[in-house]
Amino acid sequence: MTIDATVPRPRLFTGQHLPLVLGVIGLVTLGALENRAVGTALPTMVREFDALGSFGLANAAPSASYLISLAIAGLWSDRRGPIPTLRAGAIAFGLAQLLVGTATAMPMVIAGRLLSGLAEGLLDVSLMVLVARALPAVLRPRMFSLFAAMWILPSVLGPVLTGVVTEQFGWRWVFLGAVVLLIPSWLLLGPAMRQSEHVPAPERSADDIAELEAWRAALPWALAASVALFSMTLAGDHLQEHPVIAGTAILVALLVLARAAVRVMPKGMFVAERGFPAVVAVRALGGAAFGGVGAYLPLLLTLQHHFSPSRAGVTLSITGVSWAFGSWLQGREHGIERVRVLQAGLAFMTAGVAVASLLAWSDATTWFGLIGWAFAGIGMGLSSSSLSVLTLDLSDHHNSGRNSSAGQMAATMSIATAMAVSGTLLAFNADHPRPWVFGSIITAGAVLAFLGLLAAGRVRQA
């Protein structure tokens, strides 16, 4: 294969792509800051409103609205293009921050959190579709590596910055300031949005129309999954107080979630059928493996290794930095087939989570287990960004929105399921959680990552 040296290589930070890249970076960073800021400011908010009982509700609200938002965004982006969906997401994000920032009671905060989850789903899908339409395929891996990199500073500095703003000016300015920062990001996206709006919509075949109608018919099931996810989170918060009622609610929610997954996921996803269904299956397995383990590591370090809460938070910093590094690696031009990069990421994740399980199973030095978790984070960065690239490679302008939302919905539902099962196991041993409880949770994550590795080879088209 010869390369024409007279044809300039496309670059992200030059020419016509620069405004799009800067605008997307701005929106992703804003979303990451908002995500990290809420965790820091929410305790102050519930104390001010004397609503400690609403803490779990405020945390669970965005996850529920995010799931239904993904389904709506996928259908909307494929029918009308990414721009209307992106506009709606930006407006919803701004209104959510205003609602929380001007809240006079906890119900306003919860309503703002619901709107925030809705905005996140609309923005996530529409930005994926916009990247697919505005950037050449060769630049997509580097763009998705930037997506991950934009979480580093918010993960490391976000809680500190939010704490300073909350102490010096009040928690309201954390959210009102996000509205101000939204404006320049939106203006930078203007040229790319205008360019995308002028691209004529391709004609749809009968199969495309049938798939759109099938996705529309699945929207009620996406709503059912959102309600189940919300109910499962609330029930988990009360499992120790009312074990029978909460346990029954979790079981019913899991059954509804499983039924909804069958209706909204691509056909063949549960058997990792070759092509795009395997992409969704790998995303679900990898998400459950990494997300389900990462949520419990700080608690494990606190209880078994006697870390202080601040020291136990080191796992979050490791996650942010190693994930971004793995994503940066997959964005390099290494001449390796994309599926091989995905398999390498899942191999890293499997080995890393297995090593991290030693934190529970043995008295090995803590740093050894944390190094394993860093390798798992690198694997997640390699695989997650590769899955985003493969999703667009296996999609076209007719279905890129639905395919993007399907992958993210699969990850969301699988992580929720893993958290529910792990939370139930922990709740029944809450008084004195023994090493085998955490060991079982983390080892199960390694098994899921390994199953993802096995399924990754089926990502190739038949």
LOVEXVO-5729 format. One line per 4 residues: their letters; for each residue x, y, z of C-alpha. Coordinates in nm, 4 decimals, decimal comma. Layout:
<sites>
A	X Y Z  ...
</sites>
This chain:
<sites>
MTID	0,0000 0,0000 0,0000  0,1475 0,3370 -0,1012  0,0749 0,6633 0,0736  0,0246 0,9780 -0,1308
ATVP	0,2595 1,2287 0,0293  0,0853 1,5168 -0,1491  -0,2374 1,4627 0,0472  -0,2161 1,6403 0,3856
RPRL	-0,2862 1,4211 0,6869  -0,6041 1,5254 0,8692  -0,5448 1,6651 1,2161  -0,7757 1,7384 1,5049
FTGQ	-0,6409 2,0727 1,6243  -0,6043 2,2459 1,2888  -0,8287 2,3919 1,0230  -1,1973 2,3205 1,0051
HLPL	-1,1974 2,0597 1,2835  -1,0616 2,2882 1,5572  -1,3912 2,4583 1,6616  -1,5674 2,1206 1,6792
VLGV	-1,2914 1,9689 1,8924  -1,2801 2,2654 2,1312  -1,6582 2,2756 2,1603  -1,6844 1,9044 2,2307
IGLV	-1,4001 1,9253 2,4830  -1,5848 2,2086 2,6569  -1,9126 2,0170 2,6814  -1,7503 1,6930 2,7965
TLGA	-1,5453 1,8786 3,0594  -1,8561 2,0593 3,1828  -2,0402 1,7302 3,2152  -1,7479 1,5756 3,4036
LENR	-1,7213 1,8744 3,6386  -2,0938 1,8623 3,7095  -2,0717 1,4895 3,7782  -1,7859 1,5309 4,0248
AVGT	-1,9238 1,8527 4,1754  -2,2539 1,7021 4,2820  -2,0849 1,4389 4,4957  -1,8966 1,7121 4,6823
ALPT	-2,1768 1,9664 4,7173  -2,4735 1,7344 4,7806  -2,3991 1,6661 5,1497  -2,4017 2,0417 5,2155
MVRE	-2,7241 2,0819 5,0191  -2,9199 1,8142 5,2048  -2,8052 1,9546 5,5398  -2,9108 2,3059 5,4419
FDAL	-3,2563 2,1852 5,3364  -3,2805 1,9491 5,6350  -3,3458 1,6632 5,3937  -3,0918 1,3925 5,4708
GSFG	-3,3516 1,1315 5,3765  -3,3493 1,2615 5,0188  -2,9770 1,2022 4,9687  -3,0260 0,8626 4,8016
LANA	-3,3103 0,9952 4,5881  -3,0995 1,2848 4,4596  -2,8178 1,0436 4,3730  -3,0412 0,7924 4,1954
APSA	-3,2485 1,0416 3,9940  -3,0005 1,1066 3,7064  -2,9398 0,7360 3,6419  -3,3104 0,6735 3,5913
SYLI	-3,3664 0,9632 3,3515  -3,0368 0,8909 3,1716  -3,1549 0,5496 3,0553  -3,4765 0,6697 2,8905
SLAI	-3,2904 0,9722 2,7552  -3,0460 0,7439 2,5716  -3,3314 0,5670 2,3937  -3,4970 0,8945 2,2933
AGLW	-3,1671 1,0469 2,1795  -3,0839 0,7489 1,9579  -3,4179 0,7610 1,7776  -3,4207 1,1406 1,7505
SDRR	-3,0638 1,1676 1,6191  -3,1274 0,9072 1,3484  -3,4540 1,0660 1,2382  -3,3577 1,4350 1,2516
GPIP	-2,9782 1,4381 1,2740  -2,7649 1,5194 1,5803  -2,8238 1,8966 1,5935  -3,1809 1,9096 1,7357
TLRA	-3,0828 1,6476 1,9943  -2,7672 1,8416 2,0825  -2,9638 2,1660 2,1215  -3,2174 1,9977 2,3475
GAIA	-2,9375 1,8440 2,5553  -2,7596 2,1777 2,6005  -3,0839 2,3524 2,6959  -3,1714 2,0742 2,9417
FGLA	-2,8221 2,0934 3,0924  -2,8480 2,4706 3,1399  -3,1977 2,4472 3,2903  -3,0865 2,1672 3,5226
QLLV	-2,8018 2,3789 3,6599  -3,0309 2,6801 3,6998  -3,2921 2,4701 3,8771  -3,0435 2,3277 4,1253
GTAT	-2,8555 2,6563 4,1644  -3,1734 2,8496 4,2527  -3,3415 2,5689 4,4504  -3,5381 2,6708 4,7590
AMPM	-3,6245 2,3146 4,8623  -3,5049 1,9597 4,8019  -3,7792 1,8742 4,5469  -3,6301 2,1395 4,3156
VIAG	-3,2874 1,9787 4,3538  -3,4265 1,6345 4,2684  -3,6110 1,7767 3,9665  -3,2858 1,9367 3,8531
RLLS	-3,1031 1,6074 3,8958  -3,3645 1,4287 3,6838  -3,3226 1,6949 3,4160  -2,9444 1,6579 3,4414
GLAE	-2,9671 1,2854 3,3610  -3,1922 1,3657 3,0663  -2,9383 1,6199 2,9397  -2,6489 1,3773 2,9770
GLLD	-2,8155 1,1132 2,7592  -2,9066 1,3639 2,4879  -2,5560 1,5116 2,4825  -2,3718 1,1783 2,4918
VSLM	-2,5527 1,0346 2,1891  -2,5715 1,3522 1,9829  -2,1994 1,4238 2,0294  -2,1180 1,0696 1,9138
VLVA	-2,3321 1,1162 1,6012  -2,1863 1,4629 1,5367  -1,8326 1,3232 1,5604  -1,9300 1,0463 1,3175
RALP	-2,0613 1,2977 1,0637  -1,8093 1,5787 1,1045  -1,4787 1,3927 1,1431  -1,3088 1,1462 0,9071
AVLR	-1,2841 0,7925 1,0424  -0,9062 0,8190 1,0914  -0,9536 1,0935 1,3535  -1,2252 0,9224 1,5600
PRMF	-0,9901 0,7185 1,7840  -0,8023 1,0337 1,8856  -1,1297 1,2176 1,9448  -1,2531 0,9475 2,1801
SLFA	-0,9206 0,9511 2,3624  -0,9849 1,3217 2,4260  -1,3281 1,2333 2,5649  -1,1568 1,0253 2,8337
AMWI	-0,8772 1,2770 2,8916  -1,1315 1,5478 2,9725  -1,2251 1,3534 3,2868  -0,8757 1,3706 3,4400
LPSV	-0,8785 1,7269 3,5733  -1,2431 1,7126 3,6889  -1,1673 1,3840 3,8686  -0,8535 1,5176 4,0381
LGPV	-0,9340 1,8870 4,0879  -1,3132 1,8900 4,0674  -1,3861 1,7883 4,4281  -1,1250 2,0325 4,5613
LTGV	-1,2493 2,3200 4,3442  -1,6102 2,2460 4,4337  -1,5211 2,2381 4,8021  -1,3489 2,5769 4,7825
VTEQ	-1,6381 2,7377 4,5912  -1,8905 2,5846 4,8324  -1,7020 2,7127 5,1378  -1,6184 3,0593 5,0031
FGWR	-1,9221 3,1498 4,7902  -2,1857 2,8847 4,8549  -2,2795 2,5638 4,6740  -2,5208 2,7459 4,4400
WVFL	-2,2333 2,8992 4,2445  -2,1034 2,5534 4,1609  -2,4096 2,5033 3,9399  -2,4725 2,8611 3,8279
GAVV	-2,1100 2,8858 3,7135  -2,1644 2,5858 3,4856  -2,4331 2,7808 3,2980  -2,1846 3,0582 3,2248
LLIP	-1,9232 2,8094 3,0980  -2,1819 2,6428 2,8735  -2,2055 2,9495 2,6465  -1,8509 2,9519 2,4946
SWLL	-1,8601 2,5741 2,4406  -2,1855 2,6085 2,2513  -2,0565 2,8938 2,0365  -1,7486 2,6929 1,9368
LGPA	-1,9708 2,4110 1,8107  -2,1560 2,6510 1,5796  -1,9529 2,5897 1,2587  -1,9657 2,2106 1,2913
MRQS	-2,3391 2,2188 1,3606  -2,4077 2,4402 1,0603  -2,1984 2,2104 0,8433  -2,3878 1,9046 0,9680
EHVP	-2,7260 2,0690 0,9108  -2,6422 2,1232 0,5420  -2,5581 1,7576 0,4826  -2,8540 1,6074 0,2927
APER	-3,0241 1,3193 0,4711  -2,9726 0,9881 0,2885  -3,2795 0,8063 0,1624  -3,4043 0,5311 0,3873
SADD	-3,4711 0,1777 0,2783  -3,7690 -0,0258 0,3937  -3,5413 -0,2087 0,6392  -3,4219 0,1223 0,7879
IAEL	-3,7797 0,2400 0,8370  -3,8751 -0,0918 0,9977  -3,5808 -0,0677 1,2383  -3,6793 0,2865 1,3357
EAWR	-4,0333 0,1739 1,4093  -3,9059 -0,1194 1,6146  -3,6880 0,1164 1,8177  -3,9830 0,3487 1,8728
AALP	-4,1900 0,0528 1,9948  -3,9137 -0,0282 2,2434  -3,9243 0,3176 2,4071  -4,1839 0,2110 2,6714
WALA	-3,9484 -0,0696 2,7714  -3,6674 0,1832 2,8092  -3,8962 0,3789 3,0421  -3,9693 0,0584 3,2361
ASVA	-3,5949 -0,0023 3,2679  -3,5487 0,3520 3,4017  -3,8173 0,2997 3,6665  -3,6682 -0,0396 3,7577
LFSM	-3,3212 0,1117 3,7905  -3,4544 0,3914 4,0114  -3,6532 0,1482 4,2275  -3,3574 -0,0877 4,2608
TLAG	-3,1334 0,1936 4,3838  -3,3875 0,3108 4,6409  -3,4560 -0,0427 4,7623  -3,0844 -0,1042 4,8078
DHLQ	-3,0656 0,1975 5,0397  -3,3273 0,0402 5,2699  -3,2241 -0,3238 5,2458  -3,0880 -0,3439 5,5978
EHPV	-3,3917 -0,1715 5,7523  -3,6585 -0,3688 5,5613  -3,4840 -0,6745 5,4138  -3,7951 -0,8601 5,2938
IAGT	-3,9689 -0,5659 5,1268  -3,6491 -0,4182 4,9821  -3,5216 -0,7585 4,8688  -3,8503 -0,8309 4,6920
AILV	-3,8408 -0,4888 4,5247  -3,4858 -0,5524 4,4014  -3,5839 -0,8932 4,2627  -3,8866 -0,7509 4,0790
ALLV	-3,6766 -0,4623 3,9457  -3,4128 -0,7060 3,8175  -3,6795 -0,9088 3,6363  -3,8223 -0,5950 3,4761
LARA	-3,4727 -0,4803 3,3831  -3,3960 -0,8174 3,2234  -3,7199 -0,8125 3,0239  -3,6583 -0,4555 2,9127
AVRV	-3,3030 -0,5429 2,8058  -3,4379 -0,8183 2,5798  -3,6715 -0,5675 2,4134  -3,4334 -0,2735 2,3689
MPKG	-3,1004 -0,4457 2,2997  -2,9985 -0,5452 1,9438  -3,1003 -0,8932 1,8341  -2,8177 -1,1382 1,8987
MFVA	-2,6583 -0,9311 2,1746  -2,7072 -1,1980 2,4444  -2,5188 -1,4587 2,2381  -2,2576 -1,2078 2,1134
ERGF	-2,3591 -1,2538 1,7503  -2,0886 -1,1403 1,5099  -2,0729 -0,7716 1,4258  -2,2471 -0,4970 1,6188
PAVV	-2,4363 -0,7252 1,8648  -2,0974 -0,8485 1,9898  -1,9867 -0,4863 2,0398  -2,2864 -0,4265 2,2676
AVRA	-2,2260 -0,7533 2,4536  -1,8617 -0,6635 2,5191  -1,9603 -0,3157 2,6363  -2,2086 -0,4673 2,8830
LGGA	-1,9590 -0,7217 3,0186  -1,6722 -0,4742 3,0441  -1,8917 -0,2088 3,2050  -2,0228 -0,4489 3,4694
AFGG	-1,6723 -0,5805 3,5386  -1,5046 -0,2437 3,5822  -1,7929 -0,0396 3,7261  -1,9054 -0,3114 3,9641
VGAY	-1,5569 -0,3519 4,1114  -1,4566 0,0148 4,1194  -1,7562 0,1103 4,3327  -1,6462 -0,1191 4,6172
LPLL	-1,2709 -0,0668 4,6253  -1,2811 0,2478 4,8468  -1,5009 0,0639 5,0971  -1,2683 -0,2380 5,0904
LTLQ	-0,9639 -0,0192 5,1579  -1,1455 0,1537 5,4430  -1,2679 -0,1620 5,6192  -0,9898 -0,4134 5,5606
HHFS	-0,6826 -0,1951 5,5133  -0,7890 0,0849 5,7517  -0,7512 0,3654 5,5000  -0,8984 0,7043 5,5861
PSRA	-1,1817 0,8181 5,3546  -0,9497 1,0617 5,1785  -0,6799 0,7980 5,1233  -0,9371 0,5422 5,0064
GVTL	-1,0375 0,7888 4,7345  -0,7043 0,7183 4,5653  -0,8831 0,4504 4,3621  -1,0905 0,7228 4,1938
SITG	-0,7760 0,9135 4,0973  -0,6154 0,5934 3,9688  -0,9287 0,5222 3,7656  -0,9356 0,8664 3,6041
VSWA	-0,5669 0,8806 3,5157  -0,5207 0,5191 3,4008  -0,8448 0,5197 3,1989  -0,7369 0,8356 3,0188
FGSW	-0,3904 0,6900 2,9560  -0,5395 0,3736 2,8053  -0,7684 0,5809 2,5882  -0,4706 0,7899 2,4747
LQGR	-0,2845 0,4710 2,3824  -0,5675 0,3450 2,1615  -0,5742 0,6812 1,9825  -0,2151 0,6458 1,8640
EHGI	-0,1377 0,5216 1,5152  0,0030 0,1791 1,5987  -0,0901 -0,0125 1,2851  -0,2803 -0,2758 1,4845
ERVR	-0,6271 -0,3913 1,3913  -0,8917 -0,2231 1,6073  -1,0265 -0,5569 1,7342  -0,6750 -0,6455 1,8566
VLQA	-0,6647 -0,3216 2,0559  -1,0008 -0,4127 2,2086  -0,8771 -0,7609 2,3009  -0,5594 -0,6162 2,4537
GLAF	-0,7701 -0,3817 2,6658  -0,9905 -0,6628 2,7948  -0,6838 -0,8777 2,8670  -0,5368 -0,5897 3,0706
MTAG	-0,8685 -0,5488 3,2517  -0,9002 -0,9195 3,3308  -0,5474 -0,9446 3,4681  -0,5706 -0,6117 3,6516
VAVA	-0,8977 -0,6930 3,8282  -0,7653 -1,0382 3,9198  -0,4595 -0,8790 4,0824  -0,6792 -0,6197 4,2558
SLLA	-0,8792 -0,9058 4,4103  -0,5712 -0,9833 4,6211  -0,6656 -0,6764 4,8261  -0,9503 -0,8897 4,9614
WSDA	-0,8178 -1,2450 4,9420  -0,4740 -1,1977 5,0949  -0,2597 -0,9736 5,3106  -0,0479 -0,8717 5,0130
TTWF	0,0870 -0,5199 5,0213  -0,1766 -0,2672 4,9248  0,0289 -0,1053 4,6517  0,0409 -0,4361 4,4612
GLIG	-0,3379 -0,4516 4,4422  -0,3598 -0,0847 4,3450  -0,1100 -0,1409 4,0625  -0,3426 -0,4161 3,9417
WAFA	-0,6319 -0,1702 3,9480  -0,4242 0,0780 3,7452  -0,3716 -0,1907 3,4803  -0,7469 -0,2551 3,4824
GIGM	-0,8030 0,1171 3,4248  -0,5644 0,1158 3,1293  -0,7553 -0,1810 2,9905  -1,0849 0,0024 3,0343
GLSS	-0,9466 0,3032 2,8481  -0,8232 0,0854 2,5617  -1,1469 -0,1118 2,5341  -1,4052 0,1598 2,6015
SSLS	-1,2713 0,3997 2,3393  -1,2181 0,1143 2,0924  -1,5812 0,0099 2,1384  -1,6919 0,3656 2,0589
VLTL	-1,4843 0,3608 1,7394  -1,6152 0,0170 1,6409  -1,9729 0,1283 1,7054  -1,9383 0,4053 1,4479
DLSD	-1,7421 0,1819 1,2083  -2,0288 -0,0687 1,2114  -2,2958 0,2022 1,1767  -2,4112 0,4423 0,9080
HHNS	-2,6057 0,7691 0,9038  -2,9299 0,5757 0,9421  -2,8505 0,4047 1,2709  -2,5448 0,5639 1,4362
GRNS	-2,7637 0,7290 1,6994  -2,9509 0,4126 1,7920  -2,6337 0,2055 1,7945  -2,4534 0,4559 2,0156
SAGQ	-2,7420 0,4685 2,2612  -2,7787 0,0872 2,2608  -2,4158 0,0448 2,3681  -2,4449 0,2997 2,6462
MAAT	-2,7772 0,1579 2,7632  -2,6231 -0,1908 2,7793  -2,3383 -0,0632 2,9961  -2,5761 0,1312 3,2228
MSIA	-2,8089 -0,1654 3,2784  -2,5276 -0,4152 3,3307  -2,3522 -0,1919 3,5844  -2,6818 -0,1379 3,7676
TAMA	-2,7419 -0,5113 3,7785  -2,3912 -0,5808 3,9075  -2,4304 -0,3110 4,1725  -2,7669 -0,4512 4,2836
VSGT	-2,6362 -0,8052 4,3205  -2,3164 -0,6917 4,4955  -2,5082 -0,4523 4,7185  -2,7464 -0,7272 4,8263
LLAF	-2,4544 -0,9555 4,9109  -2,2897 -0,6798 5,1125  -2,6132 -0,5806 5,2869  -2,6607 -0,9279 5,4311
NADH	-2,3084 -0,9074 5,5764  -2,3142 -0,5398 5,6611  -2,2292 -0,5754 6,0316  -1,8945 -0,7476 5,9761
PRPW	-1,8195 -0,7872 5,6032  -1,5651 -1,0668 5,5710  -1,2890 -1,0788 5,3094  -1,4801 -1,3363 5,1028
VFGS	-1,7597 -1,0822 5,0393  -1,5311 -0,8314 4,8685  -1,3234 -1,1115 4,7203  -1,6306 -1,2618 4,5547
IITA	-1,7384 -0,9263 4,4125  -1,3972 -0,8487 4,2622  -1,3368 -1,2022 4,1357  -1,6759 -1,1955 3,9652
GAVL	-1,5592 -0,8762 3,7913  -1,2502 -1,0569 3,6619  -1,4704 -1,3387 3,5284  -1,6968 -1,0884 3,3486
AFLG	-1,3936 -0,9165 3,1953  -1,2656 -1,2534 3,0742  -1,6039 -1,3323 2,9161  -1,5798 -0,9943 2,7426
LLAA	-1,2356 -1,0930 2,6137  -1,3807 -1,4132 2,4691  -1,6641 -1,2221 2,3030  -1,4330 -0,9539 2,1599
GRVR	-1,3166 -1,1808 1,8798  -1,6732 -1,1915 1,7490  -1,6804 -0,8174 1,6905  -1,5509 -0,8796 1,3393
QA	-1,8223 -0,8968 1,0759  -1,9133 -1,2467 0,9618
</sites>
